[in-house]
Each structure stands twice: as C-alpha cells, then as structure tokens.
Amino acid sequence: MRRSLLTLLLVFPALVASATVWFDGKSPITYSVPEKVDPVVTTALEMWKDDMRQVTGFTPVAMQDATIVIAQGKGSDDGFGIAVRDGRIYVEGHNARGTAYGILELSRLAGVSPWIWWGDLIPEKKRQLTIGDGYAMEHTPSVAYRGIFINDEDWSTRPWSCKNFAPGHEGAIAAQTYKKIFQLLLRLRANTIWPAMHEGTVAFFQTPDAKAVADSCGIVIGTSHCEPLLRNNVGEWNIAERGRFNYKTNREAVRQYWAERLKEVEDYRNRIFTIGMRGIHDSSMEGYQTNQEKFDGLQQVIDDQQELLKTHLGDPSQLTQMFVPYKEVLQLYEMGLHVPGYVTLMWCDDNYGYITRYSDAGEQLRQGGGGVYYHLSYWGRPHDYLWLTTTQPGLIYNEMHEAYDRNVRKLWIANIHDVKVAGYDLELFLDLAWDINSVSAATLNDHYRRWLCRQFGTEAGNRLFPAMHDFFRLCSERRPEFMGWTQVELDKKLFHRGLSPVDSIGMTVREAATRLADFERIGAVVADCRSCVRPELADAFFAAIEYPVYAAAAMSRKILSDSAESHRAYEEIQLLTNHYNELQNGKWRGLMDAAPRQLPVFADVRGSQFTPEDTDIIVSKSAADYQQASAGAEPVQMLGHSMRAVRLPKGGTLTYRFTIDQEGDYILTTAMIPTHAVDAGDIRYRVTVDDTPAVVWSLKEPFRSEEWKRNVLRAQALRHQTVHLSRGSHQLIIEALDDHIVVDQWILIQST
C-alpha cells in the first residue's frame, strides 16, 4: 500500500497536499552523510548521484541542513529503513550494505531501473519528486547471502569483456567488468558472487584489482561447489608444478595449495569458504574408485580443512563455510558423511530448475542452515541452454519458496552465463531472496507486469504482458535450445562430438502448427508495442523483448518449417544477433552468441521431420480447472504448460468431473511438473477414476536416466494408464502421497 501511494505521489504530486518535496525542479537534491562510512556506502552514493543527475538534470549536493539524511548503522543484517519526518527523508541502513541499499532505493523511487546500465534504460526526466509525509518502510533480508555464479561464460561475459568492454589480457574478465556486475548486484540487493572460473578465464584472485572492486561494493566472495577454500582450480592448480590434484597420492601438495590462499585472505572480511573436494573442474574426486573409498577420502578432506582453517584463521565455527552435495557428492553425504553443524548445506537443482533435495527436519536445525545453488543456464546433458534465459517464473517461485519454507535461508546462488541475458529471471530470484513475501503464487503475473511497466512504461508494459506471458508458456513447452529434440554428451563412438543430429521434433503436426501460430501472434504484439516505448529505450526494448521473442520464434520456424522457410529463419537469427551486438554503438559487441558450443540445433538444418500422426484428444484439462480442491492446494501462475500448475501438499487432492460421449477404452495421461523428492524418500501421487482401483505413480527418476532427460526436455513428467469409461459423467481424483507434487495437466485420448 505504501509503495502504491508513493507511486501516485511521484506521478501526481499535486493530488496530495501533505508531501515532502525532495526535488523542486529548480535546485539540486540535498543530502547529508556521516563523515566516516564504509566504501560500499560511498559507492552507492556515487551511483545514486549519477542517477539523480540523469533524472533531474542536477547532481545532488552535500550539506548539513539537507532534505535527505543518510545514516549507517552497526547491525548484522543488510536491512534498511526509509522514513519521512518533519520535511526530511531519513535513510538508515542496519549495516553498511543496508545503507547502500537504502540509498539506491531512492533511485527506485525516482523511477530508475536497477538495469539502468546493463539494460540501457535511460531514466525518464522528472520535474518534481515528492514523497508523502509520514511515509515509512522497513526492509530486512529473508536470505542472508544472495548472489550469482558466473558460469559457462565462454560465449558471453568473457568474450565481451576481454575483447570489447575492458580489452587487455586474453581471457580476463577485468576489474572494470566486475565493477559493473557488482554495481548491478547492489541495485538488486544482492551481496555474494562466485566468480567466473572456466578454463580460459583468468582466476579472480589473479585479476588485478578485482578483490578491491568487490570490497568497494560490499560483495562477499565465494567459490563454486568444486573450488575448495577460495581456490580456482582450473586457473590456479598447475599439474606440472604441483603434481596431480589427488588427495590420496598428493595430500601435502593440496594442503599447501589451500593454505596459501588462507594466508592471503586472512584480513578479508567478505568471504565464504567452500569445503569438500571434487576433481579440478566439476568431476569426481581423482584417485578414488568405489563409493566407500570416495566417502572415506572426502571425510578426511573435510576434517583436514577444518584443521587448516583453525590453524590459519581461528575457530572454524566462527567462519562462514558451505558444503555442496552436488551430483555424486549427494550420494556420499547420504552415506553418513559428517559435515560440521556450523557449515551451511548447499542444496542443488538438477541443473534445469527442479531442486533435488531440501533440508529435512533435522538438517533444518543446523547452526549453519541451508542454501540453494540454482541454475538459470547450464552446459550439459541432456542439452545446454546457454543462449536465452527462459526458465518459467512460476518454477523459480515454486522451488525457492519451498526451500524457504524448509528453513533454507542462509545462501541462495543463481547460476547464470551472463547478467544482462539473465534479466527478469535473475531479478525475480533475487527479489525472493531479499523478501520472500514480495511475490506469491497468485501475484507472479502482477510482479512480471510491474517489471515490464517499470522497464518500458505503463502503456507498453500492460500491452506486452499477455504476449510475454504466452512467451514463457511456449518456452516451457520447449526451450528454444531444445527445439531440435537433440542431446549432448552421448557416446562419441556413435555420435560425432557426442551430439545427436536434428532428425525429429518430438511434436505432433498440430502441436507444431499451433506453436508457429502462437509465436506469430506474439511477435505481432511485440512489434505493435514498440511504438509506445520511448524512442531512447529502443535498444533496451530490442535486447530484453524483441530479440528473445523474435529469435525464439525463428528457431521454431527453422526446426518446424519446410526447407526454404527454415533457411530464412536461420538467416533471421543471424541478423537479429548481429543487430544485438551492435546496440548502443557496439557497447554489447561480443556478448550475444546465437550458437553456444556450435550444437546441431543452432545449425542451418533446412527443416526437420514431423511426427506423422496427431492424437485425438477427447478431454484436456489444466490442473487449475478442478471442481474441488483440498486445503493447501495452490495454483501457481506462470508455471507449467498450463501456466497455472497446482502445488499439492502431501495428502491433498484435486477433483475433476468430465463427460464422455462414447463408451470405450481411453488412455489417461497425467502431466506433472518434474519435481524431485524433497528428502531421501519418494515422490508419489495416486490417480482414481470413478470407483475403479487407484493407480499409484512415482516421479522419482535416477539422475541422468533417459526418462529424466525426456522430462527435462519437455518440462513435464508424463504417466499413462488405460481406463474403460462408459458414456456419461465421470470423476477423476489426483492425490499427493508425498511432498513436492505439482500437477500441470491431464488429457484423455481414445485407445487404438
């Protein structure tokens, strides 16, 4: 309510007499700040002053008797408050970072998007800025550490940085680039980064001034799941000098390697230590064969790391540490691995947005708490998605809210290949981390609509929303990168480079035709909306809206159309990408690559093969089209093919009624969001049709199994059963037997 009132005051200040003017259209905004503040406050202050210069035409000036009074508290969390009293606006942070967030909140209140630089969103000029007398707001973060992991940077962040924005040493993501990334994180109220670490990228601690820039922005430095104790193994472990990265045969060299970094970071305040060990780069521990050997070796590593931390930095229980049970490490953890209670357990998704594990009742009581490592982009099987960022907002909400409800509140990290391309998905993730109650299952549409309006104006945003809502639906049915229905990391003896060719589409003719028609309709809406976007935002609109929509549409046409149209679509993607890289006079040259890793789906495939027959659907229902639902059932906006998939608590039921015109055998297909068991248990649901015996289905799939891969590629887990139905009315009941069941759709087709 306060925010809505404030919006009215900013746009129509004359409507409310009782308002404090902080810009009168004639003189600079005035502010006061303590003489001694942390560097992050100074950084935020300079960013805000530049924002206000763009909004008002004046650079704010410091003075003792100022309208805006800024204070830095000495608390432990990153919260802040803003209050209006006696004609002044008071901004007080609970700590230094909180003070920085509070200062940048003033930019938001003046209409400045957090994406001002990364999104080329030139602020709208204002003749007056006011805020209601008595206005007050207080923010405290829901999650302690909130941030990103820059990963798979080879086709975006790294080439753009080292060849364009901050050219210099080959492979370097320079401090200038990190500064821009950190400033965005400040604007998005994030505080943590796992720096880029791929082969070919210069290690963060070997990048001149990178750590100093992080400190100036209050950014906490951590490292990914396979980089213990702030080391970047790919860039820093030299086999020729140190031997194998093998704790079994080369233990002392590895310990020395870790000790060197611990000595180096002794005086650093903003740090998180990853513990455990994997191979040099995202592979199983070297030198150990059986699971028992791996278990014993990993336990020794963890115990030794606590000893090293104590020797060099003091009491390990007072240091922020995290352990990531990722891939095969999860199996070792569940064998009974002892991880000290003060260490944060960092749970992971399956690389495609579906979290594989949450803290159980006992783990929720751990002193170190829980965290989530969540992918918004990925390189690997069954298929990469490193081109566009198209994860459904509803999926992000569902999985992260479930995590929060299970006391996973210490550390949230989003895996992204580039901050600009991550866009709205990244902001939603960080909004939830900042304030878990800022979005609900029933307000996701409103959250996205507001984002569009903030970025491109109220008229454009409202007109765009229905089309972009459909865009997220189409990208759930098939991500642009998955259009070829191909896979990666297959047997190289059978497939060139281990990549399957584009020779099928996994769709019926009807589905393909509907997809093409939907994209054509969406594209027309986007083209029409361009005219109501301010001219100075044309490049911003192209990068955030036109490019992903038109490029995804062209990818669908390339795969689903005949040879001639397919080739034209391929050429359109190249033209769109070339234009993207020349936006803002080449500012983004080298950032957008429309063919990461040169996978077959990105090639000029000249059309594909259609599935030969259509299915005759008798009944089709979205999950939210129920006649009755038990307590706790909750439709989630922008989730699933239905865009209103229903979260169903354990024991919860959904009841549907339908009519059949002809007696016979039918195939009933229930389509679920391919979630995972929240603990080491199962993830089951029961289907009952009329009075016939119920059928119980499990969604549990071995990681990287063929069925799991199909679930990922189509974003649904399907279960089929044959039912005999008489002519007339019938009832279907779906019941969740375990937690984390999310129902998307169900259909009936005639059995042949």
C-alpha positions in Angstrom: 0.0 0.0 0.0 2.8 2.4 0.9 4.5 1.7 -2.5 1.3 2.3 -4.4 0.7 5.6 -2.6 4.3 6.6 -3.3 3.9 5.9 -7.0 0.9 8.3 -7.1 2.9 10.9 -5.3 5.7 10.7 -7.7 3.5 10.9 -10.8 0.8 13.2 -9.4 2.3 15.2 -6.6 -0.4 17.9 -6.7 -3.1 15.3 -5.7 -1.7 15.1 -2.1 -1.0 18.4 -0.2 0.8 16.6 2.6 4.0 15.7 0.8 7.7 16.4 1.2 9.4 17.7 -1.9 12.9 16.3 -2.5 13.3 17.8 -5.9 11.6 21.0 -6.8 12.6 21.3 -10.4 14.9 24.3 -9.8 17.6 23.2 -7.4 19.8 20.1 -6.8 18.7 17.5 -4.3 20.5 17.9 -1.0 21.8 15.2 1.2 23.9 14.6 4.3 26.0 11.6 5.1 28.4 10.8 8.1 32.0 11.7 7.6 33.1 8.1 8.1 31.2 5.4 6.2 32.2 2.1 4.6 33.3 2.0 1.0 30.1 0.4 -0.2 28.2 3.4 1.1 30.4 5.7 -0.9 29.9 3.6 -4.0 26.2 3.6 -3.7 26.2 7.3 -3.0 28.1 8.0 -6.3 25.7 5.7 -8.2 22.7 7.5 -6.8 24.1 10.9 -7.5 24.6 9.9 -11.1 21.1 8.5 -11.3 19.7 11.8 -9.9 21.7 13.8 -12.4 20.0 11.8 -15.2 16.5 12.2 -13.7 16.7 15.8 -12.6 19.5 17.4 -14.6 21.3 18.3 -11.4 23.9 16.5 -9.4 22.9 16.2 -5.7 24.9 18.3 -3.3 26.0 17.5 0.3 25.1 20.0 3.0 24.4 19.9 6.7 20.8 21.0 6.7 19.8 18.6 3.9 16.5 17.1 2.8 17.8 13.6 2.7 19.6 12.4 5.8 21.7 9.2 5.5 23.0 7.1 8.4 24.9 3.9 8.7 24.0 1.5 11.5 26.1 -1.2 13.1 23.8 -4.1 12.9 24.4 -7.6 11.5 21.9 -7.8 8.6 21.6 -5.9 5.4 18.2 -4.3 6.1 17.4 -0.6 5.9 14.6 1.8 6.6 13.3 5.0 5.0 11.1 7.4 6.9 9.7 10.9 6.3 9.7 13.2 9.4 9.4 17.0 9.6 10.1 17.6 5.9 13.1 15.3 5.8 13.7 11.9 4.3 15.8 9.6 6.7 17.6 6.7 5.2 19.2 4.4 7.7 20.9 1.1 7.0 21.2 -1.7 9.6 24.8 -2.1 8.4 26.9 -0.6 5.6 25.4 -2.7 2.8 21.9 -2.0 4.1 22.8 1.7 3.9 23.8 1.3 0.3 20.6 -0.5 -0.5 18.6 2.3 1.2 20.4 5.0 -0.9 19.7 3.1 -4.1 16.1 2.6 -3.0 15.8 6.4 -3.5 16.8 5.8 -7.1 14.0 3.2 -7.5 11.5 5.7 -6.0 12.6 8.2 -8.6 11.8 5.7 -11.4 15.4 4.4 -12.1 15.5 0.8 -13.0 18.2 -1.4 -11.4 19.1 -2.3 -15.0 19.9 1.3 -16.0 23.4 0.4 -17.3 23.0 -3.2 -18.2 19.6 -2.7 -19.8 20.4 0.7 -21.4 17.3 2.0 -19.6 17.7 5.8 -19.8 15.6 7.2 -16.9 12.7 9.5 -17.6 13.2 13.1 -16.7 11.2 14.4 -13.7 10.1 18.0 -13.0 9.4 17.2 -9.4 9.9 14.4 -6.8 7.8 14.1 -3.7 7.1 11.6 -1.0 4.2 11.6 1.4 4.6 13.0 4.8 4.6 10.1 7.3 5.8 7.6 4.7 7.8 4.8 6.4 9.2 1.5 5.2 11.5 -1.1 6.7 13.2 -4.0 4.9 15.1 -7.0 6.3 16.5 -9.6 4.0 14.9 -13.0 4.0 18.1 -14.8 3.0 21.5 -13.8 4.5 23.7 -14.3 1.4 22.1 -13.6 -2.0 24.0 -13.7 -5.3 25.2 -15.2 -8.6 27.7 -17.7 -10.0 29.0 -16.5 -13.4 29.4 -19.8 -15.2 29.8 -21.0 -18.8 31.0 -17.5 -19.6 32.8 -18.6 -22.7 30.3 -17.3 -25.2 29.1 -14.1 -23.5 30.6 -12.4 -20.5 34.3 -13.3 -21.2 34.5 -12.5 -25.0 32.5 -9.3 -24.5 34.7 -8.2 -21.6 38.2 -9.1 -22.8 37.6 -8.1 -26.5 35.3 -5.1 -26.1 34.4 -3.6 -22.8 37.7 -4.0 -21.0 40.2 -5.3 -23.5 43.6 -6.5 -22.3 44.9 -9.8 -21.2 43.3 -12.7 -23.2 40.7 -14.4 -21.1 40.5 -11.8 -18.4 37.2 -10.6 -17.0 38.7 -7.4 -15.9 38.0 -5.5 -12.7 36.1 -2.9 -14.7 33.7 -5.6 -15.8 33.3 -7.0 -12.3 32.7 -3.4 -11.1 29.6 -3.2 -13.4 28.4 -6.6 -12.3 28.9 -5.7 -8.6 27.0 -2.4 -9.1 24.1 -4.3 -10.6 24.1 -6.7 -7.6 24.0 -3.7 -5.3 20.9 -2.4 -7.1 19.3 -5.8 -6.9 20.1 -6.1 -3.2 22.5 -9.0 -3.7 25.7 -9.4 -1.8 27.6 -12.5 -3.0 29.4 -13.8 -6.1 31.1 -17.0 -7.1 33.4 -15.5 -9.8 33.8 -17.0 -13.3 36.1 -20.0 -13.3 36.0 -21.8 -16.7 39.2 -22.9 -18.4 40.4 -19.9 -20.4 39.2 -17.4 -17.8 41.8 -15.7 -15.6 41.2 -16.7 -12.0 39.5 -14.0 -9.9 42.4 -13.7 -7.4 44.8 -13.3 -10.3 42.8 -10.5 -11.8 44.3 -7.1 -10.8 42.1 -5.0 -8.6 39.1 -7.4 -8.8 39.1 -8.0 -5.0 39.4 -4.3 -4.3 36.4 -3.6 -6.5 34.4 -6.3 -4.7 35.3 -4.7 -1.4 34.2 -1.3 -2.6 30.8 -2.8 -3.4 30.5 -4.8 -0.3 30.4 -8.1 -2.2 31.2 -11.4 -0.5 33.5 -13.7 -2.5 32.8 -17.4 -2.5 33.6 -20.2 -4.9 31.6 -22.9 -6.7 31.0 -26.4 -5.5 34.2 -27.8 -7.0 36.6 -25.0 -5.7 37.5 -25.5 -2.1 38.8 -22.8 0.2 38.5 -19.9 -2.3 40.8 -21.6 -4.9 40.0 -21.6 -8.6 41.5 -24.9 -9.6 41.2 -24.5 -13.3 43.2 -21.3 -13.3 45.4 -21.9 -10.3 46.4 -25.6 -10.0 49.4 -26.3 -12.1 49.9 -30.0 -12.6 53.5 -29.6 -13.9 54.5 -27.8 -10.7 52.3 -29.4 -8.0 51.5 -32.9 -9.4 48.1 -34.4 -9.6 45.1 -32.9 -7.9 44.8 -36.1 -6.0 44.3 -36.1 -2.2 45.0 -39.8 -1.9 48.5 -39.6 -3.5 49.4 -35.9 -3.3 47.8 -34.8 0.0 50.6 -32.4 1.3 50.8 -30.5 -2.0 47.0 -30.0 -2.0 47.0 -28.9 1.7 49.8 -26.4 0.9 47.8 -25.1 -2.0 44.8 -24.4 0.2 47.0 -23.0 3.0 48.5 -20.4 0.6 45.0 -19.0 -0.1 44.0 -19.0 3.5 47.1 -16.9 4.4 46.2 -14.5 1.5 42.6 -13.9 2.7 43.4 -13.6 6.4 42.4 -10.0 6.5 39.4 -10.2 4.2 36.0 -9.7 5.8 33.7 -10.6 3.0 34.4 -14.3 2.3 32.7 -17.7 2.2 34.7 -20.9 2.3 33.6 -23.9 0.2 34.7 -27.2 1.8 34.9 -30.7 0.4 36.7 -31.7 -2.8 35.9 -32.8 -6.4 38.1 -33.0 -9.5 39.9 -30.0 -10.9 36.8 -28.9 -12.7 33.4 -30.4 -11.9 34.4 -34.1 -11.9 34.5 -36.8 -9.3 37.4 -36.8 -6.8 40.6 -38.1 -8.5 42.2 -41.4 -7.3 39.2 -42.9 -5.5 37.3 -45.8 -7.1 34.5 -47.2 -5.0 31.9 -45.2 -3.2 33.3 -46.3 0.1 36.8 -45.1 -0.9 35.3 -41.8 -2.1 33.4 -41.5 1.2 36.5 -42.1 3.3 38.6 -39.7 1.2 36.0 -36.9 1.3 35.6 -37.3 5.1 39.4 -36.9 5.5 39.3 -33.8 3.3 36.6 -32.1 5.3 38.3 -32.9 8.6 41.7 -31.7 7.3 40.1 -28.5 6.0 38.7 -27.7 9.5 42.2 -28.1 10.8 43.7 -25.8 8.2 41.1 -23.1 8.8 41.7 -23.3 12.6 45.5 -23.0 12.0 45.3 -20.0 9.7 42.1 -18.2 10.6 40.9 -19.3 14.0 37.8 -21.1 15.3 36.2 -22.7 12.2 32.7 -22.5 13.8 33.0 -18.7 13.5 33.8 -18.8 9.8 31.1 -18.9 7.1 31.5 -22.2 5.3 29.4 -24.2 2.9 29.3 -27.7 1.6 27.6 -28.6 -1.7 26.2 -32.1 -2.0 26.1 -31.9 -5.8 26.0 -34.8 -8.3 27.8 -37.8 -6.9 28.7 -35.9 -3.6 25.0 -36.1 -2.6 25.3 -39.9 -2.5 28.4 -39.7 -0.3 26.6 -37.3 2.0 23.6 -39.6 2.4 26.0 -42.4 3.3 26.6 -40.6 6.6 29.3 -38.1 5.8 30.0 -35.9 8.8 29.8 -32.2 7.9 30.2 -29.9 11.0 26.9 -28.4 12.1 28.1 -24.9 11.6 28.6 -25.5 7.9 25.8 -24.5 5.5 24.4 -27.3 3.5 24.0 -26.0 -0.1 21.3 -28.0 -1.9 21.2 -28.0 -5.7 18.7 -28.3 -8.5 19.1 -30.9 -11.3 20.6 -28.1 -13.5 17.2 -27.4 -15.0 15.5 -25.6 -12.2 14.0 -28.6 -10.3 15.6 -28.8 -6.8 16.7 -32.3 -5.9 16.9 -32.1 -2.2 15.9 -29.8 0.7 16.8 -29.8 4.4 14.9 -32.4 6.3 13.6 -31.8 9.8 17.0 -32.5 11.5 19.0 -30.5 9.0 16.7 -27.5 9.4 18.0 -27.2 12.9 21.7 -27.0 11.9 23.6 -23.9 13.1 24.9 -23.4 9.6 21.5 -23.5 8.0 20.8 -24.3 4.4 21.4 -22.9 0.9 20.4 -23.4 -2.7 22.6 -23.4 -5.8 20.0 -22.8 -8.6 20.6 -22.9 -12.4 19.2 -20.3 -14.8 21.5 -21.5 -17.5 23.5 -24.8 -18.0 26.1 -26.6 -20.1 25.5 -30.4 -20.1 23.2 -33.3 -20.6 20.6 -33.7 -21.8 21.1 -30.4 -23.5 22.6 -27.0 -22.9 20.6 -23.8 -22.5 23.2 -21.1 -22.8 21.6 -18.8 -25.4 18.4 -17.2 -23.9 17.2 -17.2 -20.3 13.7 -18.7 -20.4 13.1 -20.5 -17.1 9.5 -20.0 -16.1 9.0 -17.5 -13.3 6.5 -19.9 -11.6 9.1 -22.6 -11.4 11.6 -20.2 -9.8 9.0 -19.2 -7.3 7.8 -22.7 -6.5 11.2 -24.2 -5.9 12.7 -21.3 -4.0 9.6 -20.8 -1.8 9.6 -24.5 -1.0 13.3 -24.0 0.0 12.5 -21.1 2.2 9.6 -22.9 3.9 12.1 -25.6 4.9 14.5 -23.1 6.5 16.9 -23.0 3.6 17.7 -19.3 4.2 21.4 -18.9 4.6 22.7 -18.7 1.0 21.0 -18.6 -2.5 23.1 -18.5 -5.6 21.8 -18.4 -9.2 24.0 -19.9 -11.9 24.0 -17.5 -14.9 26.2 -17.3 -18.0 25.6 -13.5 -18.3 23.8 -10.9 -16.1 22.3 -9.0 -19.0 20.7 -12.0 -20.6 19.5 -13.3 -17.2 17.3 -10.3 -16.9 13.9 -10.7 -15.3 14.5 -14.3 -14.1 17.5 -13.1 -12.1 15.7 -10.2 -10.6 12.8 -12.4 -9.6 15.2 -14.9 -7.9 16.9 -12.0 -6.0 13.6 -10.4 -5.1 12.5 -13.6 -3.4 15.9 -13.8 -1.6 15.5 -10.3 -0.4 11.8 -10.5 0.6 10.2 -13.9 0.3 6.8 -12.3 0.7 7.3 -9.8 -2.2 5.8 -12.3 -4.6 3.1 -15.0 -4.1 1.8 -17.8 -6.2 -1.2 -15.6 -7.0 0.8 -12.4 -7.8 3.5 -13.6 -10.1 1.7 -12.2 -13.1 1.5 -8.8 -11.3 5.2 -8.9 -10.5 6.2 -9.5 -14.1 3.7 -6.9 -15.4 5.1 -4.3 -13.0 8.6 -5.2 -14.2 7.6 -4.6 -17.8 5.9 -1.3 -16.9 8.9 -0.1 -15.0 11.3 -1.0 -17.8 9.3 0.3 -20.7 6.4 2.5 -19.4 2.9 1.7 -18.2 1.2 1.5 -21.6 3.9 -0.7 -23.2 4.1 -2.9 -20.1 0.4 -3.6 -19.9 0.1 -4.3 -23.6 3.2 -6.5 -23.6 2.2 -8.7 -20.6 -0.3 -11.1 -22.3 2.2 -11.7 -25.1 5.2 -12.2 -22.9 3.1 -14.4 -20.6 2.5 -16.7 -23.6 6.2 -16.5 -24.5 7.0 -18.1 -21.1 4.4 -20.8 -21.8 5.9 -21.6 -25.2 9.4 -21.7 -23.6 8.1 -24.2 -21.0 6.6 -26.5 -23.7 10.0 -26.4 -25.4 13.0 -24.1 -24.6 14.5 -22.6 -27.8 17.7 -24.6 -27.2 15.7 -27.8 -27.0 13.8 -27.4 -30.3 15.9 -29.9 -32.1 14.9 -32.6 -29.6 18.6 -33.4 -29.5 21.0 -34.4 -26.8 24.7 -33.7 -25.8 27.3 -35.8 -24.0 26.3 -39.0 -25.8 28.6 -41.9 -26.8 31.2 -40.4 -29.2 31.6 -43.8 -30.9 28.0 -43.4 -32.0 27.6 -39.7 -32.4 30.0 -37.1 -33.7 31.3 -35.0 -30.8 28.8 -36.9 -28.7 25.9 -34.8 -30.2 22.8 -36.2 -31.7 21.6 -34.7 -35.0 18.4 -32.8 -35.6 16.2 -35.5 -37.1 13.0 -35.4 -35.1 10.9 -32.8 -33.3 9.0 -34.7 -30.6 5.8 -32.9 -31.6 2.7 -33.7 -33.5 1.8 -31.8 -36.6 -1.0 -30.0 -34.7 1.4 -29.0 -31.9 3.9 -27.7 -34.3 1.3 -25.6 -36.3 -0.1 -24.2 -33.1 3.4 -23.2 -31.8 4.2 -21.4 -35.0 0.8 -19.5 -35.0 1.3 -18.5 -31.3 4.7 -17.1 -32.0 3.4 -15.2 -35.0 0.7 -13.7 -32.8 3.1 -12.8 -30.0 5.6 -11.3 -32.5 2.9 -9.0 -33.9 2.0 -7.7 -30.4 5.7 -7.0 -29.6 6.1 -5.2 -32.9 2.9 -3.1 -32.2 4.2 -2.2 -28.7 7.4 -0.7 -30.0 5.6 2.4 -31.0 4.6 3.2 -27.4 8.1 2.8 -26.0 10.1 6.0 -25.5 12.5 6.3 -28.5 15.5 6.4 -26.2 14.6 3.0 -25.0 14.6 1.3 -28.4 17.8 -0.6 -27.8 16.7 -1.6 -24.3 13.4 -2.9 -25.8 15.2 -4.8 -28.5 17.6 -6.6 -26.2 15.1 -7.5 -23.5 11.9 -8.2 -25.5 12.4 -8.2 -29.3 15.5 -10.3 -29.5 14.3 -13.2 -27.3 10.8 -13.3 -28.8 11.9 -13.0 -32.5 14.9 -15.3 -32.1 12.9 -18.0 -30.3 10.1 -17.7 -33.0 12.7 -18.0 -35.7 14.2 -21.1 -34.0 10.8 -22.7 -34.0 10.3 -21.9 -37.7 13.7 -23.2 -38.5 13.0 -26.5 -37.0 9.3 -26.9 -37.8 9.1 -25.4 -41.4 10.0 -26.6 -44.8 13.4 -26.2 -46.3 13.1 -22.7 -47.7 11.3 -21.2 -44.7 13.7 -23.0 -42.4 16.7 -21.3 -44.1 15.1 -17.9 -44.0 14.6 -18.4 -40.2 18.2 -19.4 -39.7 19.3 -16.2 -41.5 16.9 -14.1 -39.4 18.6 -15.4 -36.2 22.0 -14.3 -37.6 20.7 -10.8 -38.5 19.0 -10.4 -35.1 22.2 -11.4 -33.3 24.3 -9.1 -35.4 22.0 -6.2 -34.5 22.1 -7.1 -30.8 25.9 -7.0 -30.8 25.8 -3.5 -32.4 23.4 -1.9 -30.0 24.5 1.3 -28.3 27.2 1.8 -30.9 28.7 -1.6 -30.2 28.6 -1.5 -26.4 27.5 -5.1 -26.4 29.6 -6.4 -29.2 30.6 -10.0 -28.4 28.1 -10.6 -25.7 25.4 -12.4 -27.7 26.2 -15.7 -29.3 23.3 -17.5 -31.0 25.2 -20.8 -31.3 27.0 -21.6 -28.0 29.2 -24.6 -28.5 28.0 -24.9 -32.1 25.5 -27.5 -31.2 23.4 -29.1 -34.0 20.2 -27.3 -33.1 21.8 -24.0 -33.9 22.9 -25.0 -37.5 21.2 -24.2 -40.8 19.3 -27.5 -40.6 16.9 -26.8 -43.5 13.7 -28.2 -42.0 13.1 -31.3 -39.9 10.9 -34.4 -39.8 7.4 -34.2 -38.3 5.8 -36.8 -36.2 3.4 -38.4 -38.7 0.1 -38.5 -36.8 -2.0 -36.4 -34.5 -3.6 -37.8 -31.3 -7.4 -37.4 -31.0 -7.8 -35.6 -27.6 -11.2 -36.3 -26.1 -10.7 -34.3 -22.8 -8.0 -31.9 -21.9 -7.8 -30.1 -18.5 -5.4 -27.8 -16.9 -4.6 -28.5 -13.3 -6.4 -25.4 -12.0 -9.6 -26.4 -13.8 -10.7 -28.6 -10.8 -14.2 -28.8 -9.4 -12.9 -29.3 -5.9 -9.5 -29.0 -4.1 -8.5 -29.8 -0.6 -7.0 -27.3 1.8 -3.5 -26.1 0.8 -3.8 -26.8 -2.9 -2.4 -23.6 -4.6 -2.3 -22.7 -8.3 1.0 -21.1 -9.3 0.9 -18.5 -12.0 3.4 -18.8 -14.9 4.2 -22.5 -14.1 3.8 -25.4 -16.4 2.3 -25.9 -19.9 -1.0 -24.8 -18.3 0.6 -21.7 -16.7 -1.4 -22.5 -13.6 0.1 -25.7 -12.3 -1.2 -26.6 -8.8 1.0 -27.2 -5.8 -0.5 -30.1 -3.9 0.6 -30.8 -0.3 1.0 -34.3 1.0 -2.4 -35.8 1.4 -4.0 -33.1 -0.7 -6.5 -33.9 -3.5 -7.8 -32.4 -6.7 -11.2 -33.5 -8.1 -12.3 -33.2 -11.7 -15.6 -34.1 -13.4 -15.9 -34.8 -17.1 -18.2 -36.3 -19.6 -17.6 -39.0 -22.3 -19.9 -39.3 -25.4 -18.9 -42.9 -26.3 -18.1 -45.9 -24.2 -14.7 -47.5 -24.7 -11.0 -47.7 -23.7 -9.1 -44.5 -23.2 -5.6 -43.5 -22.4 -5.4 -41.2 -19.4 -2.2 -39.1 -19.3 -1.4 -37.1 -16.1 1.3 -34.5 -16.7 3.2 -33.3 -13.6 6.0 -30.8 -13.1 9.1 -33.0 -13.0 10.0 -32.1 -9.4 12.1 -34.4 -7.1 11.6 -35.9 -3.7 12.4 -33.3 -1.0 14.4 -35.8 1.0 15.7 -39.3 0.5 12.2 -40.6 0.2 9.8 -40.9 -2.7 7.6 -38.5 -4.7 4.3 -40.3 -5.5 0.7 -39.5 -6.4 -2.5 -41.5 -6.7 -5.0 -41.4 -9.6 -8.5 -42.6 -9.1 -11.2 -42.7 -11.8 -14.7 -43.3 -10.5 -14.8 -46.4 -8.4 -12.0 -48.3 -10.2 -8.9 -49.3 -8.3 -6.5 -46.5 -7.8 -3.1 -46.3 -9.6 -0.1 -45.0 -7.8 2.7 -43.3 -9.8 6.2 -42.3 -8.7 8.0 -39.4 -10.2 11.4 -40.5 -8.8 13.9 -40.9 -11.6 17.6 -41.7 -11.4 19.7 -38.7 -12.2 20.5 -38.6 -15.9 18.3 -41.5 -16.7 16.6 -41.5 -20.1 13.2 -40.7 -18.6 14.7 -37.9 -16.5 16.2 -36.4 -19.7 12.8 -36.6 -21.5 11.2 -34.9 -18.5 13.7 -32.1 -18.7 13.3 -31.5 -22.4 9.5 -31.3 -22.3 9.3 -29.8 -18.8 6.7 -32.4 -17.8 6.7 -35.9 -16.3 4.0 -38.0 -18.0 2.3 -41.1 -16.7 -0.1 -43.1 -18.9 -2.8 -45.6 -17.9 -5.7 -47.3 -19.7 -9.2 -46.7 -18.4 -12.5 -48.1 -19.6 -15.2 -45.5 -19.5 -19.0 -45.7 -20.0 -20.9 -43.0 -21.8 -21.8 -40.1 -19.4 -20.3 -38.3 -16.4 -17.1 -39.4 -14.6 -14.9 -38.2 -11.8 -11.1 -38.1 -11.6 -9.2 -37.6 -8.3 -5.4 -36.9 -8.1 -3.9 -37.2 -4.6 -0.4 -36.3 -3.5 1.1 -39.1 -1.4 4.4 -37.2 -0.8 5.5 -33.6 -0.7 6.6 -31.5 -3.7 3.9 -32.8 -6.1 2.8 -30.2 -8.6 0.0 -31.1 -11.1 0.1 -29.4 -14.5 -2.4 -31.1 -16.9 -4.3 -34.2 -17.7 -5.8 -35.5 -21.0 -7.8 -38.4 -22.3 -7.3 -39.8 -25.8 -9.1 -42.8 -27.4 -7.2 -46.0 -27.2 -6.3 -47.6 -30.5 
